[in-house]
């Protein structure tokens, strides 16, 4: 039998928690649930772990961490200001704690393998998921980790237990109802990706408003939340429906692309075609014309995800949140 001294790593493995959690228990630090604290204290007793002064000092330096895992492997991801603002919100809350933030792009097998290694090393105390697609393996990987999990947005294939989302459907409906109130009757939409809950929800909001008003809901082109996707979809709409008089675009990035195409075709905005976007990223104020859009609290999405995760780590049972949206009127509609 080995005479090797019991280490913090041994205690973490025996208790089924992260190394950071053991460190916080040893140093009587916050962000430890009663259940985790009991497990660590029981492991310490069962293993006979006795922290000496040096070990306790080292344990105090081993900070815990939270993971933000994004279902994307696009190297240009953070050129999308939505994701940049979410990360800013997450980081603002993490900075108020003794935790570190790990960011993992986990759409590929390699990315998910890296995330799996983080889980197995017990280097993380909790995980936040963002931009999940339908039947995304990232969701199952995180849920099977045994760690607290918070979803940024909902999934198409299941309702996560803990999530923070925006009222995408209601915001889209409000945008289209506004276009209808302006007297527009041939209203098209450029949807977001239809393998994501956010894309489907905004499309459903468009359809609800148009159908309830007795208007045609067939003027649809599918996009992918990118500016180039918006350009392609707007070109398609103009070719198929040259008489359209308004378009609801499911993201500001796509709306910027749509405005570019409309300008190149000599279509006047908003007199010929009114345009409304979604998100209210900084770009919306600087398009030509300035973009009328649906504001969702992007920074708050990141902050509330992180606060919810910290509550789970502390052993609380928070309630999922749906954040309100609001219409911001500018020059494009």
C-alpha positions as YAML, in Angstrom:
chain: A
units: angstrom
residues:
- id: 1
  name: UNK
  ca: [0.00, 0.00, 0.00]
- id: 2
  name: UNK
  ca: [1.40, 3.43, -0.93]
- id: 3
  name: UNK
  ca: [2.63, 5.75, 1.80]
- id: 4
  name: UNK
  ca: [2.17, 8.75, -0.50]
- id: 5
  name: UNK
  ca: [0.62, 11.70, 1.37]
- id: 6
  name: UNK
  ca: [-3.03, 12.45, 0.55]
- id: 7
  name: UNK
  ca: [-3.30, 15.49, -1.74]
- id: 8
  name: UNK
  ca: [-5.95, 18.05, -2.55]
- id: 9
  name: UNK
  ca: [-6.41, 16.24, -5.88]
- id: 10
  name: UNK
  ca: [-7.17, 13.01, -4.00]
- id: 11
  name: UNK
  ca: [-9.75, 14.76, -1.87]
- id: 12
  name: UNK
  ca: [-11.41, 16.30, -4.95]
- id: 13
  name: UNK
  ca: [-11.61, 12.93, -6.71]
- id: 14
  name: UNK
  ca: [-12.96, 11.18, -3.62]
- id: 15
  name: UNK
  ca: [-15.59, 13.88, -3.01]
- id: 16
  name: UNK
  ca: [-16.56, 14.12, -6.69]
- id: 17
  name: UNK
  ca: [-15.97, 17.87, -6.84]
- id: 18
  name: UNK
  ca: [-13.50, 20.23, -8.47]
- id: 19
  name: UNK
  ca: [-10.10, 21.05, -7.02]
- id: 20
  name: UNK
  ca: [-11.27, 24.66, -6.68]
- id: 21
  name: UNK
  ca: [-14.18, 23.54, -4.50]
- id: 22
  name: UNK
  ca: [-11.80, 21.66, -2.17]
- id: 23
  name: UNK
  ca: [-9.63, 24.77, -2.00]
- id: 24
  name: UNK
  ca: [-12.59, 26.94, -1.05]
- id: 25
  name: UNK
  ca: [-13.71, 24.50, 1.65]
- id: 26
  name: UNK
  ca: [-10.20, 24.32, 3.15]
- id: 27
  name: UNK
  ca: [-9.98, 28.10, 3.17]
- id: 28
  name: UNK
  ca: [-13.62, 28.62, 4.23]
- id: 29
  name: UNK
  ca: [-14.29, 30.67, 1.08]
- id: 30
  name: UNK
  ca: [-17.72, 31.40, -0.49]
- id: 31
  name: UNK
  ca: [-19.42, 29.74, -3.50]
- id: 32
  name: UNK
  ca: [-19.59, 26.24, -2.03]
- id: 33
  name: UNK
  ca: [-22.92, 24.48, -1.62]
- id: 34
  name: UNK
  ca: [-23.76, 22.73, 1.63]
- id: 35
  name: UNK
  ca: [-23.80, 19.40, -0.23]
- id: 36
  name: UNK
  ca: [-20.33, 19.98, -1.73]
- id: 37
  name: UNK
  ca: [-18.91, 21.21, 1.57]
- id: 38
  name: UNK
  ca: [-20.22, 18.10, 3.34]
- id: 39
  name: UNK
  ca: [-18.74, 15.85, 0.63]
- id: 40
  name: UNK
  ca: [-15.33, 17.50, 0.91]
- id: 41
  name: UNK
  ca: [-15.30, 17.36, 4.70]
- id: 42
  name: UNK
  ca: [-16.33, 13.70, 4.59]
- id: 43
  name: UNK
  ca: [-13.55, 12.94, 2.07]
- id: 44
  name: UNK
  ca: [-11.00, 14.72, 4.25]
- id: 45
  name: UNK
  ca: [-12.06, 12.57, 7.22]
- id: 46
  name: UNK
  ca: [-12.16, 9.30, 5.25]
- id: 47
  name: UNK
  ca: [-8.79, 9.86, 3.56]
- id: 48
  name: UNK
  ca: [-7.13, 11.30, 6.62]
- id: 49
  name: UNK
  ca: [-6.09, 14.43, 4.76]
- id: 50
  name: UNK
  ca: [-4.22, 16.90, 6.97]
- id: 51
  name: UNK
  ca: [-3.40, 20.18, 5.24]
- id: 52
  name: UNK
  ca: [-0.06, 21.54, 6.36]
- id: 53
  name: UNK
  ca: [0.66, 25.23, 6.13]
- id: 54
  name: UNK
  ca: [2.33, 24.93, 2.71]
- id: 55
  name: UNK
  ca: [-0.44, 22.73, 1.29]
- id: 56
  name: UNK
  ca: [-3.10, 25.07, 2.58]
- id: 57
  name: UNK
  ca: [-1.34, 28.02, 0.97]
- id: 58
  name: UNK
  ca: [-1.17, 26.15, -2.34]
- id: 59
  name: UNK
  ca: [-4.82, 25.17, -2.05]
- id: 60
  name: UNK
  ca: [-5.69, 28.81, -1.55]
- id: 61
  name: UNK
  ca: [-3.94, 29.64, -4.81]
- id: 62
  name: UNK
  ca: [-5.85, 27.00, -6.79]
- id: 63
  name: UNK
  ca: [-8.81, 29.03, -7.87]
- id: 64
  name: UNK
  ca: [-11.92, 27.38, -9.14]
- id: 65
  name: UNK
  ca: [-13.31, 28.18, -12.56]
- id: 66
  name: UNK
  ca: [-16.47, 28.39, -14.60]
- id: 67
  name: UNK
  ca: [-16.64, 27.44, -18.27]
- id: 68
  name: UNK
  ca: [-18.45, 29.27, -21.05]
- id: 69
  name: UNK
  ca: [-18.81, 26.73, -23.86]
- id: 70
  name: UNK
  ca: [-20.04, 28.04, -27.22]
- id: 71
  name: UNK
  ca: [-21.31, 25.68, -29.91]
- id: 72
  name: UNK
  ca: [-19.20, 27.23, -32.65]
- id: 73
  name: UNK
  ca: [-15.78, 26.74, -34.18]
- id: 74
  name: UNK
  ca: [-15.93, 29.86, -36.34]
- id: 75
  name: UNK
  ca: [-12.65, 31.81, -35.96]
- id: 76
  name: UNK
  ca: [-14.57, 35.00, -36.70]
- id: 77
  name: UNK
  ca: [-17.09, 34.39, -33.94]
- id: 78
  name: UNK
  ca: [-16.25, 37.46, -31.90]
- id: 79
  name: UNK
  ca: [-16.55, 39.73, -34.89]
- id: 80
  name: UNK
  ca: [-20.23, 39.08, -34.14]
- id: 81
  name: UNK
  ca: [-20.87, 41.74, -31.51]
- id: 82
  name: UNK
  ca: [-23.63, 39.69, -29.89]
- id: 83
  name: UNK
  ca: [-21.16, 37.09, -28.63]
- id: 84
  name: UNK
  ca: [-18.64, 39.76, -27.63]
- id: 85
  name: UNK
  ca: [-21.27, 41.50, -25.49]
- id: 86
  name: UNK
  ca: [-22.39, 38.24, -23.86]
- id: 87
  name: UNK
  ca: [-18.79, 37.42, -22.89]
- id: 88
  name: UNK
  ca: [-18.37, 40.95, -21.51]
- id: 89
  name: UNK
  ca: [-21.41, 40.43, -19.30]
- id: 90
  name: UNK
  ca: [-20.21, 37.02, -18.12]
- id: 91
  name: UNK
  ca: [-16.75, 38.35, -17.32]
- id: 92
  name: UNK
  ca: [-18.12, 41.33, -15.37]
- id: 93
  name: UNK
  ca: [-19.77, 38.98, -12.86]
- id: 94
  name: UNK
  ca: [-16.92, 36.45, -12.73]
- id: 95
  name: UNK
  ca: [-14.50, 39.29, -11.90]
- id: 96
  name: UNK
  ca: [-16.45, 39.90, -8.68]
- id: 97
  name: UNK
  ca: [-15.63, 36.36, -7.46]
- id: 98
  name: UNK
  ca: [-12.53, 34.28, -6.79]
- id: 99
  name: UNK
  ca: [-13.30, 32.17, -9.87]
- id: 100
  name: UNK
  ca: [-11.64, 32.15, -13.28]
- id: 101
  name: UNK
  ca: [-13.42, 32.09, -16.64]
- id: 102
  name: UNK
  ca: [-12.54, 29.46, -19.24]
- id: 103
  name: UNK
  ca: [-13.86, 29.99, -22.76]
- id: 104
  name: UNK
  ca: [-14.20, 26.92, -24.99]
- id: 105
  name: UNK
  ca: [-15.40, 26.79, -28.60]
- id: 106
  name: UNK
  ca: [-16.95, 23.34, -28.66]
- id: 107
  name: UNK
  ca: [-18.77, 22.69, -31.93]
- id: 108
  name: UNK
  ca: [-16.10, 20.31, -33.24]
- id: 109
  name: UNK
  ca: [-15.01, 16.91, -31.95]
- id: 110
  name: UNK
  ca: [-11.70, 18.47, -30.91]
- id: 111
  name: UNK
  ca: [-13.43, 21.26, -29.01]
- id: 112
  name: UNK
  ca: [-15.74, 18.84, -27.19]
- id: 113
  name: UNK
  ca: [-12.76, 16.60, -26.35]
- id: 114
  name: UNK
  ca: [-11.03, 19.58, -24.77]
- id: 115
  name: UNK
  ca: [-14.15, 20.35, -22.75]
- id: 116
  name: UNK
  ca: [-14.39, 16.71, -21.66]
- id: 117
  name: UNK
  ca: [-10.79, 16.87, -20.41]
- id: 118
  name: UNK
  ca: [-11.64, 19.96, -18.37]
- id: 119
  name: UNK
  ca: [-14.57, 18.11, -16.78]
- id: 120
  name: UNK
  ca: [-12.51, 14.98, -16.06]
- id: 121
  name: UNK
  ca: [-9.68, 17.00, -14.51]
- id: 122
  name: UNK
  ca: [-12.16, 18.51, -12.04]
- id: 123
  name: UNK
  ca: [-10.84, 21.91, -12.99]
- id: 124
  name: UNK
  ca: [-14.32, 23.46, -13.35]
- id: 125
  name: UNK
  ca: [-17.12, 24.21, -10.90]
- id: 126
  name: UNK
  ca: [-19.86, 24.87, -13.42]
- id: 127
  name: UNK
  ca: [-20.58, 25.44, -17.10]
- id: 128
  name: UNK
  ca: [-22.62, 27.84, -19.23]
- id: 129
  name: UNK
  ca: [-23.72, 26.85, -22.74]
- id: 130
  name: UNK
  ca: [-24.37, 29.22, -25.63]
- id: 131
  name: UNK
  ca: [-25.57, 28.95, -29.26]
- id: 132
  name: UNK
  ca: [-26.73, 25.34, -29.02]
- id: 133
  name: UNK
  ca: [-28.20, 23.74, -32.12]
- id: 134
  name: UNK
  ca: [-30.89, 21.07, -32.36]
- id: 135
  name: UNK
  ca: [-29.69, 17.74, -30.88]
- id: 136
  name: UNK
  ca: [-26.37, 19.39, -30.03]
- id: 137
  name: UNK
  ca: [-23.94, 16.85, -28.46]
- id: 138
  name: UNK
  ca: [-22.51, 19.69, -26.37]
- id: 139
  name: UNK
  ca: [-25.67, 19.71, -24.27]
- id: 140
  name: UNK
  ca: [-25.45, 16.00, -23.41]
- id: 141
  name: UNK
  ca: [-21.73, 16.33, -22.65]
- id: 142
  name: UNK
  ca: [-22.31, 19.15, -20.19]
- id: 143
  name: UNK
  ca: [-25.36, 17.56, -18.54]
- id: 144
  name: UNK
  ca: [-23.45, 14.28, -18.00]
- id: 145
  name: UNK
  ca: [-20.54, 16.09, -16.30]
- id: 146
  name: UNK
  ca: [-22.31, 16.26, -12.95]
- id: 147
  name: UNK
  ca: [-21.59, 20.00, -12.82]
- id: 148
  name: UNK
  ca: [-24.14, 22.79, -12.50]
- id: 149
  name: UNK
  ca: [-25.21, 23.81, -16.03]
- id: 150
  name: UNK
  ca: [-26.89, 27.01, -17.22]
- id: 151
  name: UNK
  ca: [-28.08, 27.47, -20.81]
- id: 152
  name: UNK
  ca: [-27.91, 30.78, -22.61]
- id: 153
  name: UNK
  ca: [-31.12, 30.46, -24.61]
- id: 154
  name: UNK
  ca: [-33.30, 27.39, -24.97]
- id: 155
  name: UNK
  ca: [-32.95, 24.30, -27.12]
- id: 156
  name: UNK
  ca: [-35.25, 23.01, -29.84]
- id: 157
  name: UNK
  ca: [-35.09, 19.40, -28.69]
- id: 158
  name: UNK
  ca: [-35.59, 19.84, -24.93]
- id: 159
  name: UNK
  ca: [-36.34, 22.41, -22.25]
- id: 160
  name: UNK
  ca: [-33.23, 22.86, -20.10]
- id: 161
  name: UNK
  ca: [-33.81, 23.06, -16.36]
- id: 162
  name: UNK
  ca: [-31.85, 26.28, -15.92]
- id: 163
  name: UNK
  ca: [-31.65, 28.91, -18.66]
- id: 164
  name: UNK
  ca: [-31.61, 32.63, -19.37]
- id: 165
  name: UNK
  ca: [-33.22, 33.73, -22.62]
- id: 166
  name: UNK
  ca: [-34.71, 36.81, -24.26]
- id: 167
  name: UNK
  ca: [-38.33, 37.06, -25.37]
- id: 168
  name: UNK
  ca: [-37.40, 36.36, -28.98]
- id: 169
  name: UNK
  ca: [-40.88, 35.42, -30.13]
- id: 170
  name: UNK
  ca: [-42.56, 38.39, -28.47]
- id: 171
  name: UNK
  ca: [-39.91, 40.79, -29.71]
- id: 172
  name: UNK
  ca: [-40.28, 39.59, -33.29]
- id: 173
  name: UNK
  ca: [-44.05, 39.86, -33.07]
- id: 174
  name: UNK
  ca: [-43.77, 43.44, -31.78]
- id: 175
  name: UNK
  ca: [-41.44, 44.35, -34.66]
- id: 176
  name: UNK
  ca: [-43.83, 43.04, -37.31]
- id: 177
  name: UNK
  ca: [-46.87, 44.58, -35.61]
- id: 178
  name: UNK
  ca: [-45.04, 47.90, -35.79]
- id: 179
  name: UNK
  ca: [-44.47, 47.46, -39.53]
- id: 180
  name: UNK
  ca: [-48.17, 46.66, -39.94]
- id: 181
  name: UNK
  ca: [-49.07, 49.81, -37.99]
- id: 182
  name: UNK
  ca: [-47.09, 51.79, -40.60]
- id: 183
  name: UNK
  ca: [-49.43, 50.45, -43.27]
- id: 184
  name: UNK
  ca: [-47.03, 47.87, -44.71]
- id: 185
  name: UNK
  ca: [-48.85, 44.87, -46.17]
- id: 186
  name: UNK
  ca: [-46.24, 42.88, -48.12]
- id: 187
  name: UNK
  ca: [-43.91, 42.06, -45.25]
- id: 188
  name: UNK
  ca: [-41.04, 39.63, -45.77]
- id: 189
  name: UNK
  ca: [-38.67, 38.11, -43.26]
- id: 190
  name: UNK
  ca: [-35.06, 36.96, -43.22]
- id: 191
  name: UNK
  ca: [-34.93, 34.27, -40.57]
- id: 192
  name: UNK
  ca: [-32.07, 33.16, -38.40]
- id: 193
  name: UNK
  ca: [-30.72, 29.61, -38.44]
- id: 194
  name: UNK
  ca: [-33.62, 27.20, -38.13]
- id: 195
  name: UNK
  ca: [-31.63, 24.61, -36.17]
- id: 196
  name: UNK
  ca: [-31.49, 27.06, -33.23]
- id: 197
  name: UNK
  ca: [-34.32, 27.95, -30.86]
- id: 198
  name: UNK
  ca: [-33.67, 31.67, -31.30]
- id: 199
  name: UNK
  ca: [-34.05, 31.44, -35.08]
- id: 200
  name: UNK
  ca: [-37.27, 29.45, -34.88]
- id: 201
  name: UNK
  ca: [-38.76, 31.68, -32.14]
- id: 202
  name: UNK
  ca: [-38.19, 34.88, -34.14]
- id: 203
  name: UNK
  ca: [-39.68, 33.28, -37.25]
- id: 204
  name: UNK
  ca: [-42.76, 32.20, -35.29]
- id: 205
  name: UNK
  ca: [-43.16, 35.74, -33.94]
- id: 206
  name: UNK
  ca: [-43.15, 37.06, -37.52]
- id: 207
  name: UNK
  ca: [-45.72, 34.49, -38.64]
- id: 208
  name: UNK
  ca: [-48.04, 35.15, -35.71]
- id: 209
  name: UNK
  ca: [-48.17, 38.89, -36.40]
- id: 210
  name: UNK
  ca: [-48.60, 38.52, -40.16]
- id: 211
  name: UNK
  ca: [-51.24, 35.79, -40.00]
- id: 212
  name: UNK
  ca: [-53.26, 37.53, -37.28]
- id: 213
  name: UNK
  ca: [-53.36, 40.62, -39.52]
- id: 214
  name: UNK
  ca: [-54.64, 38.52, -42.42]
- id: 215
  name: UNK
  ca: [-51.51, 39.08, -44.50]
- id: 216
  name: UNK
  ca: [-49.44, 36.70, -46.64]
- id: 217
  name: UNK
  ca: [-46.67, 34.93, -44.69]
- id: 218
  name: UNK
  ca: [-44.92, 33.33, -47.69]
- id: 219
  name: UNK
  ca: [-42.25, 36.03, -48.20]
- id: 220
  name: UNK
  ca: [-39.52, 34.14, -46.38]
- id: 221
  name: UNK
  ca: [-35.78, 33.68, -46.93]
- id: 222
  name: UNK
  ca: [-33.61, 31.79, -44.49]
- id: 223
  name: UNK
  ca: [-30.36, 33.27, -43.20]
- id: 224
  name: UNK
  ca: [-27.64, 32.32, -40.73]
- id: 225
  name: UNK
  ca: [-27.28, 35.42, -38.51]
- id: 226
  name: UNK
  ca: [-24.30, 36.73, -40.54]
- id: 227
  name: UNK
  ca: [-24.03, 39.86, -42.69]
- id: 228
  name: UNK
  ca: [-23.21, 37.82, -45.81]
- id: 229
  name: UNK
  ca: [-26.20, 35.59, -45.04]
- id: 230
  name: UNK
  ca: [-28.38, 38.69, -44.89]
- id: 231
  name: UNK
  ca: [-27.07, 39.88, -48.25]
- id: 232
  name: UNK
  ca: [-27.84, 36.54, -49.90]
- id: 233
  name: UNK
  ca: [-31.31, 36.33, -48.36]
- id: 234
  name: UNK
  ca: [-32.24, 39.91, -49.31]
- id: 235
  name: UNK
  ca: [-31.11, 39.28, -52.90]
- id: 236
  name: UNK
  ca: [-33.29, 36.18, -52.97]
- id: 237
  name: UNK
  ca: [-36.32, 38.05, -51.59]
- id: 238
  name: UNK
  ca: [-36.05, 40.89, -54.10]
- id: 239
  name: UNK
  ca: [-35.74, 38.42, -56.96]
- id: 240
  name: UNK
  ca: [-38.81, 36.44, -55.85]
- id: 241
  name: UNK
  ca: [-40.92, 39.24, -54.34]
- id: 242
  name: UNK
  ca: [-40.03, 42.54, -56.04]
- id: 243
  name: UNK
  ca: [-43.23, 44.10, -54.63]
- id: 244
  name: UNK
  ca: [-42.33, 43.65, -50.94]
- id: 245
  name: UNK
  ca: [-42.67, 46.81, -48.86]
- id: 246
  name: UNK
  ca: [-41.08, 45.75, -45.55]
- id: 247
  name: UNK
  ca: [-38.72, 43.16, -44.14]
- id: 248
  name: UNK
  ca: [-38.21, 41.95, -40.60]
- id: 249
  name: UNK
  ca: [-34.65, 40.65, -40.25]
- id: 250
  name: UNK
  ca: [-33.85, 38.29, -37.37]
- id: 251
  name: UNK
  ca: [-30.51, 39.91, -36.48]
- id: 252
  name: UNK
  ca: [-28.84, 43.28, -36.93]
- id: 253
  name: UNK
  ca: [-25.86, 41.70, -38.68]
- id: 254
  name: UNK
  ca: [-28.16, 40.26, -41.35]
- id: 255
  name: UNK
  ca: [-30.07, 43.56, -41.50]
- id: 256
  name: UNK
  ca: [-26.82, 45.38, -42.31]
- id: 257
  name: UNK
  ca: [-26.33, 42.99, -45.22]
- id: 258
  name: UNK
  ca: [-29.93, 43.49, -46.33]
- id: 259
  name: UNK
  ca: [-29.56, 47.29, -46.28]
- id: 260
  name: UNK
  ca: [-26.45, 47.00, -48.44]
- id: 261
  name: UNK
  ca: [-28.31, 45.00, -51.08]
- id: 262
  name: UNK
  ca: [-31.33, 47.33, -51.03]
- id: 263
  name: UNK
  ca: [-29.02, 50.31, -51.59]
- id: 264
  name: UNK
  ca: [-27.26, 48.56, -54.48]
- id: 265
  name: UNK
  ca: [-30.65, 47.89, -56.11]
- id: 266
  name: UNK
  ca: [-31.70, 51.52, -55.77]
- id: 267
  name: UNK
  ca: [-34.45, 50.67, -53.27]
- id: 268
  name: UNK
  ca: [-35.15, 53.56, -50.88]
- id: 269
  name: UNK
  ca: [-35.34, 52.75, -47.15]
- id: 270
  name: UNK
  ca: [-37.81, 53.29, -45.60]
- id: 271
  name: UNK
  ca: [-39.99, 54.88, -48.30]
- id: 272
  name: UNK
  ca: [-39.90, 51.84, -50.61]
- id: 273
  name: UNK
  ca: [-39.02, 49.12, -48.10]
- id: 274
  name: UNK
  ca: [-39.04, 49.48, -44.31]
- id: 275
  name: UNK
  ca: [-36.46, 47.39, -42.42]
- id: 276
  name: UNK
  ca: [-36.43, 46.23, -38.79]
- id: 277
  name: UNK
  ca: [-33.64, 44.17, -37.22]
- id: 278
  name: UNK
  ca: [-33.13, 42.39, -33.91]
- id: 279
  name: UNK
  ca: [-30.53, 42.68, -31.09]
- id: 280
  name: UNK
  ca: [-29.59, 46.40, -31.09]
- id: 281
  name: UNK
  ca: [-25.86, 45.88, -31.31]
- id: 282
  name: UNK
  ca: [-23.72, 49.01, -31.78]
- id: 283
  name: UNK
  ca: [-23.75, 48.51, -35.56]
- id: 284
  name: UNK
  ca: [-27.48, 49.30, -35.65]
- id: 285
  name: UNK
  ca: [-26.78, 52.96, -34.88]
- id: 286
  name: UNK
  ca: [-24.30, 53.30, -37.74]
- id: 287
  name: UNK
  ca: [-26.02, 51.66, -40.71]
- id: 288
  name: UNK
  ca: [-27.41, 53.84, -43.51]
- id: 289
  name: UNK
  ca: [-30.11, 54.60, -42.59]
- id: 290
  name: UNK
  ca: [-29.83, 53.94, -38.84]
- id: 291
  name: UNK
  ca: [-31.59, 50.66, -38.07]
- id: 292
  name: UNK
  ca: [-34.90, 50.34, -36.29]
- id: 293
  name: UNK
  ca: [-34.50, 47.18, -34.26]
- id: 294
  name: UNK
  ca: [-35.61, 45.08, -31.31]
- id: 295
  name: UNK
  ca: [-33.32, 45.56, -28.35]
- id: 296
  name: UNK
  ca: [-32.51, 42.56, -26.25]
- id: 297
  name: UNK
  ca: [-30.36, 43.06, -23.14]
- id: 298
  name: UNK
  ca: [-27.29, 41.18, -24.40]
- id: 299
  name: UNK
  ca: [-24.91, 42.21, -21.63]
- id: 300
  name: UNK
  ca: [-27.61, 41.32, -19.06]
- id: 301
  name: UNK
  ca: [-27.97, 37.88, -20.68]
- id: 302
  name: UNK
  ca: [-24.33, 37.16, -19.89]
- id: 303
  name: UNK
  ca: [-24.57, 38.62, -16.39]
- id: 304
  name: UNK
  ca: [-27.74, 36.72, -15.47]
- id: 305
  name: UNK
  ca: [-26.38, 33.42, -16.82]
- id: 306
  name: UNK
  ca: [-23.35, 33.81, -14.58]
- id: 307
  name: UNK
  ca: [-25.35, 34.85, -11.51]
- id: 308
  name: UNK
  ca: [-27.60, 31.84, -12.00]
- id: 309
  name: UNK
  ca: [-24.60, 29.52, -12.26]
- id: 310
  name: UNK
  ca: [-23.07, 30.98, -9.08]
- id: 311
  name: UNK
  ca: [-26.34, 30.37, -7.26]
- id: 312
  name: UNK
  ca: [-26.30, 26.75, -8.42]
- id: 313
  name: UNK
  ca: [-22.69, 26.38, -7.26]
- id: 314
  name: UNK
  ca: [-23.79, 27.82, -3.90]
- id: 315
  name: UNK
  ca: [-26.48, 25.13, -3.67]
- id: 316
  name: UNK
  ca: [-29.52, 27.29, -4.46]
- id: 317
  name: UNK
  ca: [-32.25, 26.41, -6.96]
- id: 318
  name: UNK
  ca: [-32.80, 29.50, -9.10]
- id: 319
  name: UNK
  ca: [-35.67, 30.11, -11.50]
- id: 320
  name: UNK
  ca: [-35.03, 30.34, -15.23]
- id: 321
  name: UNK
  ca: [-35.36, 33.83, -16.71]
- id: 322
  name: UNK
  ca: [-36.83, 35.29, -19.88]
- id: 323
  name: UNK
  ca: [-35.55, 38.83, -20.34]
- id: 324
  name: UNK
  ca: [-37.81, 41.47, -21.92]
- id: 325
  name: UNK
  ca: [-37.17, 43.06, -25.31]
- id: 326
  name: UNK
  ca: [-38.16, 46.50, -26.60]
- id: 327
  name: UNK
  ca: [-38.52, 48.19, -29.97]
- id: 328
  name: UNK
  ca: [-35.98, 50.94, -30.74]
- id: 329
  name: UNK
  ca: [-37.22, 53.25, -33.50]
- id: 330
  name: UNK
  ca: [-34.65, 54.81, -35.79]
- id: 331
  name: UNK
  ca: [-34.66, 55.79, -39.48]
- id: 332
  name: UNK
  ca: [-35.08, 52.48, -41.34]
- id: 333
  name: UNK
  ca: [-38.77, 52.05, -40.37]
...
